[in-house]
């Protein structure tokens, strides 16, 4: 057990020292963004253990961001308590989503999730009394730990680093827990899993709750990082539903490390494309993303991690390892 | 019945005709190729931009531009089937979905690159003209759109019913293996189905443009509309898609008038979920292969 933990802990320690080396604001921002997407993609990916793919996680993200920000701006509640409220709101949102989750399979569920995220964005625009509509809400700049508001980027870096570690840790723990095995059994054959006595409904709901809860918490941290939220930002399907899904699919759906790899590779690439090609032509970066997704589906349906698997087992030698079962 | 009620019903049915056409395009592609096309609304968006471009750059009347738009969209559909769908036909349903999602992201951003995020529309002499029938007024472009849509739907129905190719298409929708055994070239008919489905979707886009806006992200709204209609009418069921289209037109018209135009997407979503809960096979029975795509 201690040996198993040694590598991740050493990695975390190295990452914790990073702000001492990286002092450029833009670079640090990029690293924060990578950590953010690692956490978001890992959270999104937990649901895919069950074989169900959501393109509507922006709903949970936005619910979290709005819950804490409304409490802070209108009630003066500190964001650390808002964090709990954000998670609670995301869980309530997830309860609504259990209806399509348990009723629909495959593409139809995915479609329902897109509609769900889109509807919440509309509601946030229309419900002006609560959300201030499209004008958005601004978080007052009042530095201090209690206010989750900092002058140095490094502080945010540590928050997102800690949270990315928590998200990946939960994902890893769930994957290898009894629930993870039940989920993967459900993903490969729901009827067979039921015949074996697995309560497939329960495990799917559990996966959705973890997935949504972490996503909601990220919405809170994100709102505190950017100070200004509006419906088109925090309920953005492109940024918080499609992007983690792209990372996950390209990295390797339904595995623990595939989505992490996907987020680490795709975020800097996306930023690079956005800052260089975005000036040339608006939209060019996402055009390339869309094409990349088509190509990955065609040539590498298991994601990048599936291409690395043979390499990894060779490095490890012929140890008694069980081959990981991939979804899809 | 009050005049307002009658007025709202008429405008709902008129727009519903166009939604029916859009949805028949989706259900045609689904019924034959058995792929859920998440880029369906984007096909419509492309056709709208094509119509816009033909009108602003070359002064072509939108209804005349159908002669260009329909064949162009047919070609685009065939190209998508050949280059994107054909290579992954045997992949699991979710993988096919990811490919069409990739397509939807690519097309949406292609439009952003070519036309920017501005809302665009075309000015025609008849854009705001209307006929008066008794106490209600009927907008001219909406009436033309409805009539064109009906003509297209009847023509498609006759094609499927009476021609040999149409019969072969229906045979493939029924059972692709047996069709192949009967000597039908299934992969060619897939190309045809995707082409025809895209072409009629494109026609729906052209018909909408004289009285609505086009912008790069408009496709996702119409993808949702088409899916709600198709789920309502039964996946793969053309007649169901027709009545489903009219029904969604009415829903949009009534919710827009009596509640708020901003909630129409929410209304679609609620209907979508309700149908799936109460009658997942749709109001008119499900087409073949619905279990493959997640309808129990």
Contacts between the chains, C-beta under 8 A, distances in Angstrom:
chain1	res1	chain2	res2	distance
A	51	B	94	8.0
A	53	B	94	6.0
A	53	B	97	7.6
A	55	B	101	7.2
A	99	B	273	6.3
A	99	B	277	6.8
A	100	B	273	6.6
A	100	B	276	6.9
A	103	B	276	5.6
A	103	B	277	6.4
A	103	B	280	7.3
A	103	B	296	7.5
A	104	B	276	6.3
A	104	B	294	5.1
A	104	B	295	7.2
A	104	B	296	7.8
A	105	B	294	3.7
A	105	B	295	7.8
A	105	B	296	6.9
A	106	B	93	4.8
A	106	B	94	5.8
A	106	B	97	7.5
A	106	B	292	7.8
A	106	B	293	5.9
A	106	B	294	3.7
A	107	B	36	4.3
A	107	B	38	8.0
A	107	B	93	5.7
A	107	B	94	6.9
A	107	B	96	7.9
A	107	B	97	4.7
A	107	B	293	4.9
A	107	B	294	5.3
A	108	B	36	7.8
A	108	B	231	7.7
A	108	B	276	7.5
A	108	B	293	6.0
A	108	B	294	3.5
A	108	B	295	5.8
A	109	B	294	5.9
A	110	B	94	7.6
A	110	B	97	6.0
A	111	B	36	7.4
A	111	B	38	7.5
A	111	B	227	5.6
A	112	B	272	6.8
A	112	B	273	7.0
A	112	B	276	7.4
A	114	B	220	7.3
A	114	B	224	7.4
A	115	B	224	5.5
A	115	B	265	7.6
A	115	B	268	7.2
A	115	B	269	4.5
A	115	B	272	6.3
A	116	B	269	6.9
A	118	B	220	7.1
A	118	B	224	7.1
A	118	B	265	6.1
A	118	B	269	7.6
A	119	B	265	6.0
A	119	B	266	4.9
A	119	B	269	4.8
A	122	B	262	6.5
A	122	B	263	7.1
A	122	B	265	5.5
A	122	B	266	6.0
A	123	B	266	6.9
A	125	B	262	7.2
A	126	B	260	7.2
A	126	B	262	5.2
A	126	B	263	7.0
A	237	B	220	7.9
A	242	B	101	7.6
A	242	B	105	6.8
A	245	B	101	7.9
A	249	B	98	5.6
A	281	B	113	4.6
A	282	B	112	5.7
A	282	B	113	6.6
A	282	B	116	6.8
A	282	B	117	7.3
A	283	B	108	7.9
A	283	B	109	3.8
A	283	B	110	7.1
A	283	B	111	7.7
A	283	B	112	3.2
A	283	B	113	4.4
A	283	B	216	7.3
A	284	B	109	7.2
A	284	B	113	5.8
A	285	B	109	7.8
A	286	B	105	5.7
A	286	B	106	7.8
A	286	B	108	7.5
A	286	B	109	4.1
A	286	B	112	7.8
A	287	B	105	7.7
A	287	B	106	5.3
A	287	B	109	4.0
A	287	B	110	5.6
A	287	B	113	6.5
A	289	B	105	6.0
A	289	B	106	7.9
A	289	B	109	7.9
A	290	B	101	8.0
A	290	B	102	4.7
A	290	B	103	6.7
A	290	B	104	7.2
A	290	B	105	3.3
A	290	B	106	3.1
A	290	B	107	7.5
A	290	B	108	7.8
A	290	B	109	6.5
A	291	B	102	6.8
A	291	B	106	5.3
A	292	B	102	7.5
A	293	B	98	6.1
A	293	B	99	7.4
A	293	B	101	6.6
A	293	B	102	3.3
A	293	B	105	6.9
A	294	B	84	6.0
A	294	B	99	5.2
A	294	B	102	3.9
A	294	B	103	6.4
A	294	B	106	7.3
A	297	B	88	6.3
A	297	B	91	7.3
A	297	B	95	5.3
A	297	B	98	4.9
A	297	B	99	4.6
A	297	B	102	6.8
A	298	B	87	5.5
A	298	B	88	6.0
A	298	B	99	7.3
A	301	B	91	6.4
A	301	B	95	5.5
A	328	B	92	5.6
A	328	B	94	5.2
A	328	B	95	6.2
